[in-house]
Amino acid sequence: NLNAKLDIDPHFLEEDDHDHSECGHDHHHDHEHHHDHGHNHHNHHGHTDRIQSFVFKSDKPFDHRKLEDFLGGVLSVFGEKMLRYKGVLYVKGSARKVVLQGVHEMMGSDLAGPWGAEPKQTRMVFIGIDLPKDTLLAGLEGCLAN
């Protein structure tokens, strides 16, 4: 359950080699990056053409039980297609941020610092192969507290 996942190593996010906080642009949009490096790739319509990323944002808190159930189901069905996912979550009843990250079926979360004066907001990004974006976004909306 989510509470058990909170007991993992609190330094798991330190693996990132760069900081997105100084990018100078809003990440509240879908990302699709295509690069032409001047050489031919013979991978016509391979799985890399099917990789997509999308963002979920909300100012409403999650109901942790609903979210736990939903993410468990998503991982059991789409886990091998979920290349990377992470975010900072606003969870009802918690004065602290919840940091979530995962690769495929391996998901972990940890409590981070308090929200303080910062606006409480969930921000999550998903990178995967042929993920049902609209279904996942609607499912996450359904996990928000009443």
CORWORA-V478422 format. One record per run of one state. SS is the DSSP state (~ for helix, > for strand, _ for the rest). FROM is the first residue (numbers start at 1). LEN is the number of residues. If there is no record, write none. Layout:
# CORWORA-V478422
ss,from,len
SS,FROM,LEN
SS,FROM,LEN
This chain:
# CORWORA-V478422
ss,from,len
_,1,1
~,2,4
_,6,6
~,12,4
_,16,4
~,20,3
_,23,8
>,31,1
_,32,15
~,47,4
>,51,8
_,59,3
>,62,1
_,63,1
~,64,18
>,82,8
_,90,1
>,91,1
_,92,4
>,96,8
_,104,2
>,106,9
_,115,7
>,122,8
_,130,3
~,133,10
_,143,1
>,144,1
_,145,2
